[in-house]
Amino acid sequence: MPNTMDGLSPRFLRTPEAARYLGLSGRTLEKHRTYGTGPTYRTIGGRVV
């Protein structure tokens, strides 16, 4: 079965979108970033995604 994601750029979510997707609050994700736990994140142009 072919991969339908081939050739597409990855989709990054901002904190509010990721929180909704995971069923958490945005503040919980911020705490996870502080403690080094939780989902992987990156900063792109000073914005957390």
PDBQT receptor file of N, H, CA, C and O in Angstrom, charges set to zero:
ATOM      1  N   MET A   1       0.848  -1.178   0.000  1.00  0.00    +0.000 N 
ATOM      2  CA  MET A   1       0.000   0.000   0.000  1.00  0.00    +0.000 C 
ATOM      3  C   MET A   1       0.894   1.241   0.000  1.00  0.00    +0.000 C 
ATOM      4  O   MET A   1       1.777   1.341   0.852  1.00  0.00    +0.000 OA
ATOM      5  N   PRO A   2       0.704   2.174  -0.904  1.00  0.00    +0.000 N 
ATOM      6  CA  PRO A   2       1.552   3.371  -0.956  1.00  0.00    +0.000 C 
ATOM      7  C   PRO A   2       1.275   4.299   0.223  1.00  0.00    +0.000 C 
ATOM      8  O   PRO A   2       0.163   4.369   0.744  1.00  0.00    +0.000 OA
ATOM      9  N   ASN A   3       2.317   4.998   0.616  1.00  0.00    +0.000 N 
ATOM     10  H   ASN A   3       3.221   4.941   0.192  1.00  0.00    +0.000 HD
ATOM     11  CA  ASN A   3       2.195   5.970   1.706  1.00  0.00    +0.000 C 
ATOM     12  C   ASN A   3       1.619   7.264   1.139  1.00  0.00    +0.000 C 
ATOM     13  O   ASN A   3       2.195   7.846   0.219  1.00  0.00    +0.000 OA
ATOM     14  N   THR A   4       0.502   7.713   1.672  1.00  0.00    +0.000 N 
ATOM     15  H   THR A   4       0.034   7.240   2.418  1.00  0.00    +0.000 HD
ATOM     16  CA  THR A   4      -0.147   8.920   1.162  1.00  0.00    +0.000 C 
ATOM     17  C   THR A   4       0.553  10.192   1.622  1.00  0.00    +0.000 C 
ATOM     18  O   THR A   4       0.244  11.275   1.126  1.00  0.00    +0.000 OA
ATOM     19  N   MET A   5       1.496  10.082   2.566  1.00  0.00    +0.000 N 
ATOM     20  H   MET A   5       1.747   9.202   2.970  1.00  0.00    +0.000 HD
ATOM     21  CA  MET A   5       2.202  11.243   3.093  1.00  0.00    +0.000 C 
ATOM     22  C   MET A   5       3.491  11.535   2.320  1.00  0.00    +0.000 C 
ATOM     23  O   MET A   5       4.163  12.526   2.604  1.00  0.00    +0.000 OA
ATOM     24  N   ASP A   6       3.841  10.696   1.355  1.00  0.00    +0.000 N 
ATOM     25  H   ASP A   6       3.295   9.891   1.124  1.00  0.00    +0.000 HD
ATOM     26  CA  ASP A   6       5.062  10.928   0.575  1.00  0.00    +0.000 C 
ATOM     27  C   ASP A   6       4.978  12.249  -0.166  1.00  0.00    +0.000 C 
ATOM     28  O   ASP A   6       3.970  12.545  -0.809  1.00  0.00    +0.000 OA
ATOM     29  N   GLY A   7       6.030  13.036  -0.079  1.00  0.00    +0.000 N 
ATOM     30  H   GLY A   7       6.849  12.796   0.443  1.00  0.00    +0.000 HD
ATOM     31  CA  GLY A   7       6.091  14.283  -0.815  1.00  0.00    +0.000 C 
ATOM     32  C   GLY A   7       5.415  15.451  -0.132  1.00  0.00    +0.000 C 
ATOM     33  O   GLY A   7       5.455  16.565  -0.654  1.00  0.00    +0.000 OA
ATOM     34  N   LEU A   8       4.795  15.238   1.016  1.00  0.00    +0.000 N 
ATOM     35  H   LEU A   8       4.763  14.333   1.440  1.00  0.00    +0.000 HD
ATOM     36  CA  LEU A   8       4.142  16.323   1.730  1.00  0.00    +0.000 C 
ATOM     37  C   LEU A   8       5.037  16.824   2.847  1.00  0.00    +0.000 C 
ATOM     38  O   LEU A   8       5.739  16.038   3.485  1.00  0.00    +0.000 OA
ATOM     39  N   SER A   9       5.017  18.110   3.084  1.00  0.00    +0.000 N 
ATOM     40  H   SER A   9       4.447  18.748   2.566  1.00  0.00    +0.000 HD
ATOM     41  CA  SER A   9       5.797  18.641   4.185  1.00  0.00    +0.000 C 
ATOM     42  C   SER A   9       5.074  18.320   5.494  1.00  0.00    +0.000 C 
ATOM     43  O   SER A   9       3.849  18.208   5.515  1.00  0.00    +0.000 OA
ATOM     44  N   PRO A  10       5.837  18.171   6.597  1.00  0.00    +0.000 N 
ATOM     45  CA  PRO A  10       5.193  17.852   7.869  1.00  0.00    +0.000 C 
ATOM     46  C   PRO A  10       4.335  19.003   8.368  1.00  0.00    +0.000 C 
ATOM     47  O   PRO A  10       4.634  20.165   8.091  1.00  0.00    +0.000 OA
ATOM     48  N   ARG A  11       3.296  18.699   9.085  1.00  0.00    +0.000 N 
ATOM     49  H   ARG A  11       3.053  17.756   9.310  1.00  0.00    +0.000 HD
ATOM     50  CA  ARG A  11       2.375  19.708   9.633  1.00  0.00    +0.000 C 
ATOM     51  C   ARG A  11       2.727  19.904  11.092  1.00  0.00    +0.000 C 
ATOM     52  O   ARG A  11       2.680  18.961  11.882  1.00  0.00    +0.000 OA
ATOM     53  N   PHE A  12       3.074  21.113  11.448  1.00  0.00    +0.000 N 
ATOM     54  H   PHE A  12       3.111  21.879  10.807  1.00  0.00    +0.000 HD
ATOM     55  CA  PHE A  12       3.386  21.449  12.829  1.00  0.00    +0.000 C 
ATOM     56  C   PHE A  12       2.186  22.128  13.463  1.00  0.00    +0.000 C 
ATOM     57  O   PHE A  12       1.517  22.942  12.826  1.00  0.00    +0.000 OA
ATOM     58  N   LEU A  13       1.912  21.794  14.719  1.00  0.00    +0.000 N 
ATOM     59  H   LEU A  13       2.456  21.133  15.236  1.00  0.00    +0.000 HD
ATOM     60  CA  LEU A  13       0.793  22.371  15.444  1.00  0.00    +0.000 C 
ATOM     61  C   LEU A  13       1.310  23.380  16.455  1.00  0.00    +0.000 C 
ATOM     62  O   LEU A  13       2.338  23.158  17.094  1.00  0.00    +0.000 OA
ATOM     63  N   ARG A  14       0.599  24.482  16.595  1.00  0.00    +0.000 N 
ATOM     64  H   ARG A  14      -0.236  24.663  16.076  1.00  0.00    +0.000 HD
ATOM     65  CA  ARG A  14       0.890  25.435  17.662  1.00  0.00    +0.000 C 
ATOM     66  C   ARG A  14       0.360  24.858  18.970  1.00  0.00    +0.000 C 
ATOM     67  O   ARG A  14      -0.371  23.868  18.962  1.00  0.00    +0.000 OA
ATOM     68  N   THR A  15       0.723  25.470  20.090  1.00  0.00    +0.000 N 
ATOM     69  H   THR A  15       1.317  26.275  20.097  1.00  0.00    +0.000 HD
ATOM     70  CA  THR A  15       0.346  24.945  21.400  1.00  0.00    +0.000 C 
ATOM     71  C   THR A  15      -1.168  24.758  21.559  1.00  0.00    +0.000 C 
ATOM     72  O   THR A  15      -1.587  23.691  22.008  1.00  0.00    +0.000 OA
ATOM     73  N   PRO A  16      -2.012  25.747  21.213  1.00  0.00    +0.000 N 
ATOM     74  CA  PRO A  16      -3.456  25.530  21.390  1.00  0.00    +0.000 C 
ATOM     75  C   PRO A  16      -4.002  24.375  20.538  1.00  0.00    +0.000 C 
ATOM     76  O   PRO A  16      -4.855  23.612  20.992  1.00  0.00    +0.000 OA
ATOM     77  N   GLU A  17      -3.500  24.253  19.297  1.00  0.00    +0.000 N 
ATOM     78  H   GLU A  17      -2.806  24.873  18.928  1.00  0.00    +0.000 HD
ATOM     79  CA  GLU A  17      -3.956  23.169  18.429  1.00  0.00    +0.000 C 
ATOM     80  C   GLU A  17      -3.519  21.816  18.974  1.00  0.00    +0.000 C 
ATOM     81  O   GLU A  17      -4.301  20.866  18.992  1.00  0.00    +0.000 OA
ATOM     82  N   ALA A  18      -2.253  21.729  19.423  1.00  0.00    +0.000 N 
ATOM     83  H   ALA A  18      -1.618  22.501  19.409  1.00  0.00    +0.000 HD
ATOM     84  CA  ALA A  18      -1.735  20.480  19.977  1.00  0.00    +0.000 C 
ATOM     85  C   ALA A  18      -2.483  20.099  21.246  1.00  0.00    +0.000 C 
ATOM     86  O   ALA A  18      -2.767  18.923  21.473  1.00  0.00    +0.000 OA
ATOM     87  N   ALA A  19      -2.800  21.086  22.072  1.00  0.00    +0.000 N 
ATOM     88  H   ALA A  19      -2.569  22.042  21.888  1.00  0.00    +0.000 HD
ATOM     89  CA  ALA A  19      -3.526  20.817  23.309  1.00  0.00    +0.000 C 
ATOM     90  C   ALA A  19      -4.910  20.248  23.002  1.00  0.00    +0.000 C 
ATOM     91  O   ALA A  19      -5.338  19.282  23.635  1.00  0.00    +0.000 OA
ATOM     92  N   ARG A  20      -5.604  20.837  22.042  1.00  0.00    +0.000 N 
ATOM     93  H   ARG A  20      -5.257  21.621  21.528  1.00  0.00    +0.000 HD
ATOM     94  CA  ARG A  20      -6.918  20.317  21.654  1.00  0.00    +0.000 C 
ATOM     95  C   ARG A  20      -6.806  18.902  21.113  1.00  0.00    +0.000 C 
ATOM     96  O   ARG A  20      -7.619  18.041  21.447  1.00  0.00    +0.000 OA
ATOM     97  N   TYR A  21      -5.801  18.659  20.277  1.00  0.00    +0.000 N 
ATOM     98  H   TYR A  21      -5.141  19.359  20.006  1.00  0.00    +0.000 HD
ATOM     99  CA  TYR A  21      -5.596  17.338  19.679  1.00  0.00    +0.000 C 
ATOM    100  C   TYR A  21      -5.325  16.282  20.751  1.00  0.00    +0.000 C 
ATOM    101  O   TYR A  21      -5.820  15.159  20.663  1.00  0.00    +0.000 OA
ATOM    102  N   LEU A  22      -4.534  16.652  21.766  1.00  0.00    +0.000 N 
ATOM    103  H   LEU A  22      -4.132  17.565  21.837  1.00  0.00    +0.000 HD
ATOM    104  CA  LEU A  22      -4.167  15.705  22.816  1.00  0.00    +0.000 C 
ATOM    105  C   LEU A  22      -5.167  15.662  23.967  1.00  0.00    +0.000 C 
ATOM    106  O   LEU A  22      -5.086  14.782  24.823  1.00  0.00    +0.000 OA
ATOM    107  N   GLY A  23      -6.102  16.599  23.995  1.00  0.00    +0.000 N 
ATOM    108  H   GLY A  23      -6.168  17.314  23.299  1.00  0.00    +0.000 HD
ATOM    109  CA  GLY A  23      -7.079  16.633  25.075  1.00  0.00    +0.000 C 
ATOM    110  C   GLY A  23      -6.498  17.162  26.372  1.00  0.00    +0.000 C 
ATOM    111  O   GLY A  23      -6.936  16.786  27.459  1.00  0.00    +0.000 OA
ATOM    112  N   LEU A  24      -5.506  18.041  26.253  1.00  0.00    +0.000 N 
ATOM    113  H   LEU A  24      -5.150  18.347  25.370  1.00  0.00    +0.000 HD
ATOM    114  CA  LEU A  24      -4.861  18.657  27.413  1.00  0.00    +0.000 C 
ATOM    115  C   LEU A  24      -5.047  20.165  27.343  1.00  0.00    +0.000 C 
ATOM    116  O   LEU A  24      -5.516  20.702  26.339  1.00  0.00    +0.000 OA
ATOM    117  N   SER A  25      -4.673  20.838  28.420  1.00  0.00    +0.000 N 
ATOM    118  H   SER A  25      -4.292  20.402  29.236  1.00  0.00    +0.000 HD
ATOM    119  CA  SER A  25      -4.692  22.297  28.373  1.00  0.00    +0.000 C 
ATOM    120  C   SER A  25      -3.358  22.786  27.816  1.00  0.00    +0.000 C 
ATOM    121  O   SER A  25      -2.353  22.076  27.859  1.00  0.00    +0.000 OA
ATOM    122  N   GLY A  26      -3.368  23.993  27.300  1.00  0.00    +0.000 N 
ATOM    123  H   GLY A  26      -4.184  24.570  27.266  1.00  0.00    +0.000 HD
ATOM    124  CA  GLY A  26      -2.139  24.587  26.790  1.00  0.00    +0.000 C 
ATOM    125  C   GLY A  26      -1.105  24.748  27.888  1.00  0.00    +0.000 C 
ATOM    126  O   GLY A  26       0.091  24.579  27.654  1.00  0.00    +0.000 OA
ATOM    127  N   ARG A  27      -1.568  25.072  29.080  1.00  0.00    +0.000 N 
ATOM    128  H   ARG A  27      -2.540  25.209  29.269  1.00  0.00    +0.000 HD
ATOM    129  CA  ARG A  27      -0.665  25.237  30.220  1.00  0.00    +0.000 C 
ATOM    130  C   ARG A  27       0.037  23.919  30.567  1.00  0.00    +0.000 C 
ATOM    131  O   ARG A  27       1.207  23.924  30.950  1.00  0.00    +0.000 OA
ATOM    132  N   THR A  28      -0.670  22.797  30.434  1.00  0.00    +0.000 N 
ATOM    133  H   THR A  28      -1.620  22.793  30.123  1.00  0.00    +0.000 HD
ATOM    134  CA  THR A  28      -0.060  21.494  30.697  1.00  0.00    +0.000 C 
ATOM    135  C   THR A  28       1.078  21.234  29.721  1.00  0.00    +0.000 C 
ATOM    136  O   THR A  28       2.128  20.728  30.118  1.00  0.00    +0.000 OA
ATOM    137  N   LEU A  29       0.884  21.570  28.459  1.00  0.00    +0.000 N 
ATOM    138  H   LEU A  29       0.031  21.981  28.137  1.00  0.00    +0.000 HD
ATOM    139  CA  LEU A  29       1.957  21.396  27.476  1.00  0.00    +0.000 C 
ATOM    140  C   LEU A  29       3.138  22.298  27.799  1.00  0.00    +0.000 C 
ATOM    141  O   LEU A  29       4.287  21.889  27.630  1.00  0.00    +0.000 OA
ATOM    142  N   GLU A  30       2.879  23.512  28.258  1.00  0.00    +0.000 N 
ATOM    143  H   GLU A  30       1.946  23.844  28.396  1.00  0.00    +0.000 HD
ATOM    144  CA  GLU A  30       3.962  24.415  28.652  1.00  0.00    +0.000 C 
ATOM    145  C   GLU A  30       4.762  23.822  29.811  1.00  0.00    +0.000 C 
ATOM    146  O   GLU A  30       5.991  23.906  29.822  1.00  0.00    +0.000 OA
ATOM    147  N   LYS A  31       4.083  23.232  30.773  1.00  0.00    +0.000 N 
ATOM    148  H   LYS A  31       3.086  23.163  30.764  1.00  0.00    +0.000 HD
ATOM    149  CA  LYS A  31       4.776  22.591  31.900  1.00  0.00    +0.000 C 
ATOM    150  C   LYS A  31       5.630  21.424  31.419  1.00  0.00    +0.000 C 
ATOM    151  O   LYS A  31       6.758  21.244  31.876  1.00  0.00    +0.000 OA
ATOM    152  N   HIS A  32       5.091  20.636  30.498  1.00  0.00    +0.000 N 
ATOM    153  H   HIS A  32       4.174  20.783  30.126  1.00  0.00    +0.000 HD
ATOM    154  CA  HIS A  32       5.860  19.518  29.954  1.00  0.00    +0.000 C 
ATOM    155  C   HIS A  32       7.135  20.011  29.278  1.00  0.00    +0.000 C 
ATOM    156  O   HIS A  32       8.189  19.390  29.415  1.00  0.00    +0.000 OA
ATOM    157  N   ARG A  33       7.047  21.115  28.556  1.00  0.00    +0.000 N 
ATOM    158  H   ARG A  33       6.191  21.620  28.445  1.00  0.00    +0.000 HD
ATOM    159  CA  ARG A  33       8.252  21.671  27.912  1.00  0.00    +0.000 C 
ATOM    160  C   ARG A  33       9.269  22.087  28.954  1.00  0.00    +0.000 C 
ATOM    161  O   ARG A  33      10.468  21.874  28.771  1.00  0.00    +0.000 OA
ATOM    162  N   THR A  34       8.803  22.683  30.052  1.00  0.00    +0.000 N 
ATOM    163  H   THR A  34       7.829  22.856  30.200  1.00  0.00    +0.000 HD
ATOM    164  CA  THR A  34       9.702  23.136  31.112  1.00  0.00    +0.000 C 
ATOM    165  C   THR A  34      10.430  21.965  31.747  1.00  0.00    +0.000 C 
ATOM    166  O   THR A  34      11.626  22.048  32.025  1.00  0.00    +0.000 OA
ATOM    167  N   TYR A  35       9.709  20.869  31.978  1.00  0.00    +0.000 N 
ATOM    168  H   TYR A  35       8.737  20.801  31.751  1.00  0.00    +0.000 HD
ATOM    169  CA  TYR A  35      10.295  19.706  32.653  1.00  0.00    +0.000 C 
ATOM    170  C   TYR A  35      11.002  18.754  31.699  1.00  0.00    +0.000 C 
ATOM    171  O   TYR A  35      11.657  17.810  32.141  1.00  0.00    +0.000 OA
ATOM    172  N   GLY A  36      10.879  18.987  30.404  1.00  0.00    +0.000 N 
ATOM    173  H   GLY A  36      10.347  19.754  30.045  1.00  0.00    +0.000 HD
ATOM    174  CA  GLY A  36      11.549  18.120  29.431  1.00  0.00    +0.000 C 
ATOM    175  C   GLY A  36      10.798  16.827  29.160  1.00  0.00    +0.000 C 
ATOM    176  O   GLY A  36      11.379  15.857  28.673  1.00  0.00    +0.000 OA
ATOM    177  N   THR A  37       9.504  16.812  29.475  1.00  0.00    +0.000 N 
ATOM    178  H   THR A  37       9.032  17.600  29.870  1.00  0.00    +0.000 HD
ATOM    179  CA  THR A  37       8.678  15.632  29.215  1.00  0.00    +0.000 C 
ATOM    180  C   THR A  37       7.651  15.990  28.146  1.00  0.00    +0.000 C 
ATOM    181  O   THR A  37       7.654  17.105  27.624  1.00  0.00    +0.000 OA
ATOM    182  N   GLY A  38       6.789  15.058  27.828  1.00  0.00    +0.000 N 
ATOM    183  H   GLY A  38       6.787  14.153  28.252  1.00  0.00    +0.000 HD
ATOM    184  CA  GLY A  38       5.715  15.357  26.886  1.00  0.00    +0.000 C 
ATOM    185  C   GLY A  38       6.142  15.232  25.441  1.00  0.00    +0.000 C 
ATOM    186  O   GLY A  38       7.203  14.686  25.141  1.00  0.00    +0.000 OA
ATOM    187  N   PRO A  39       5.310  15.741  24.544  1.00  0.00    +0.000 N 
ATOM    188  CA  PRO A  39       5.586  15.597  23.112  1.00  0.00    +0.000 C 
ATOM    189  C   PRO A  39       6.787  16.439  22.670  1.00  0.00    +0.000 C 
ATOM    190  O   PRO A  39       7.142  17.437  23.298  1.00  0.00    +0.000 OA
ATOM    191  N   THR A  40       7.386  16.007  21.587  1.00  0.00    +0.000 N 
ATOM    192  H   THR A  40       7.098  15.197  21.077  1.00  0.00    +0.000 HD
ATOM    193  CA  THR A  40       8.516  16.722  21.011  1.00  0.00    +0.000 C 
ATOM    194  C   THR A  40       8.045  18.065  20.469  1.00  0.00    +0.000 C 
ATOM    195  O   THR A  40       6.950  18.175  19.917  1.00  0.00    +0.000 OA
ATOM    196  N   TYR A  41       8.886  19.084  20.633  1.00  0.00    +0.000 N 
ATOM    197  H   TYR A  41       9.775  18.994  21.081  1.00  0.00    +0.000 HD
ATOM    198  CA  TYR A  41       8.535  20.399  20.108  1.00  0.00    +0.000 C 
ATOM    199  C   TYR A  41       9.766  21.030  19.488  1.00  0.00    +0.000 C 
ATOM    200  O   TYR A  41      10.890  20.597  19.742  1.00  0.00    +0.000 OA
ATOM    201  N   ARG A  42       9.558  22.033  18.692  1.00  0.00    +0.000 N 
ATOM    202  H   ARG A  42       8.645  22.385  18.486  1.00  0.00    +0.000 HD
ATOM    203  CA  ARG A  42      10.630  22.804  18.070  1.00  0.00    +0.000 C 
ATOM    204  C   ARG A  42      10.289  24.280  18.160  1.00  0.00    +0.000 C 
ATOM    205  O   ARG A  42       9.128  24.655  18.329  1.00  0.00    +0.000 OA
ATOM    206  N   THR A  43      11.297  25.099  18.046  1.00  0.00    +0.000 N 
ATOM    207  H   THR A  43      12.240  24.795  17.909  1.00  0.00    +0.000 HD
ATOM    208  CA  THR A  43      11.052  26.532  17.920  1.00  0.00    +0.000 C 
ATOM    209  C   THR A  43      11.450  26.932  16.504  1.00  0.00    +0.000 C 
ATOM    210  O   THR A  43      12.572  26.685  16.063  1.00  0.00    +0.000 OA
ATOM    211  N   ILE A  44      10.530  27.538  15.822  1.00  0.00    +0.000 N 
ATOM    212  H   ILE A  44       9.618  27.739  16.181  1.00  0.00    +0.000 HD
ATOM    213  CA  ILE A  44      10.760  27.992  14.453  1.00  0.00    +0.000 C 
ATOM    214  C   ILE A  44      10.459  29.478  14.432  1.00  0.00    +0.000 C 
ATOM    215  O   ILE A  44       9.313  29.887  14.618  1.00  0.00    +0.000 OA
ATOM    216  N   GLY A  45      11.472  30.278  14.208  1.00  0.00    +0.000 N 
ATOM    217  H   GLY A  45      12.403  29.946  14.057  1.00  0.00    +0.000 HD
ATOM    218  CA  GLY A  45      11.287  31.722  14.180  1.00  0.00    +0.000 C 
ATOM    219  C   GLY A  45      10.797  32.269  15.504  1.00  0.00    +0.000 C 
ATOM    220  O   GLY A  45      10.039  33.239  15.527  1.00  0.00    +0.000 OA
ATOM    221  N   GLY A  46      11.216  31.667  16.609  1.00  0.00    +0.000 N 
ATOM    222  H   GLY A  46      11.832  30.879  16.590  1.00  0.00    +0.000 HD
ATOM    223  CA  GLY A  46      10.818  32.132  17.927  1.00  0.00    +0.000 C 
ATOM    224  C   GLY A  46       9.453  31.624  18.377  1.00  0.00    +0.000 C 
ATOM    225  O   GLY A  46       8.983  31.980  19.457  1.00  0.00    +0.000 OA
ATOM    226  N   ARG A  47       8.816  30.792  17.555  1.00  0.00    +0.000 N 
ATOM    227  H   ARG A  47       9.198  30.503  16.677  1.00  0.00    +0.000 HD
ATOM    228  CA  ARG A  47       7.512  30.249  17.903  1.00  0.00    +0.000 C 
ATOM    229  C   ARG A  47       7.639  28.766  18.206  1.00  0.00    +0.000 C 
ATOM    230  O   ARG A  47       8.375  28.045  17.532  1.00  0.00    +0.000 OA
ATOM    231  N   VAL A  48       6.929  28.323  19.206  1.00  0.00    +0.000 N 
ATOM    232  H   VAL A  48       6.331  28.909  19.753  1.00  0.00    +0.000 HD
ATOM    233  CA  VAL A  48       6.954  26.911  19.590  1.00  0.00    +0.000 C 
ATOM    234  C   VAL A  48       5.933  26.167  18.752  1.00  0.00    +0.000 C 
ATOM    235  O   VAL A  48       4.765  26.549  18.688  1.00  0.00    +0.000 OA
ATOM    236  N   VAL A  49       6.383  25.111  18.116  1.00  0.00    +0.000 N 
ATOM    237  H   VAL A  49       7.332  24.801  18.168  1.00  0.00    +0.000 HD
ATOM    238  CA  VAL A  49       5.485  24.253  17.320  1.00  0.00    +0.000 C 
ATOM    239  C   VAL A  49       5.768  22.796  17.640  1.00  0.00    +0.000 C 
ATOM    240  O   VAL A  49       5.126  21.906  17.082  1.00  0.00    +0.000 OA
TER     241      VAL A  49
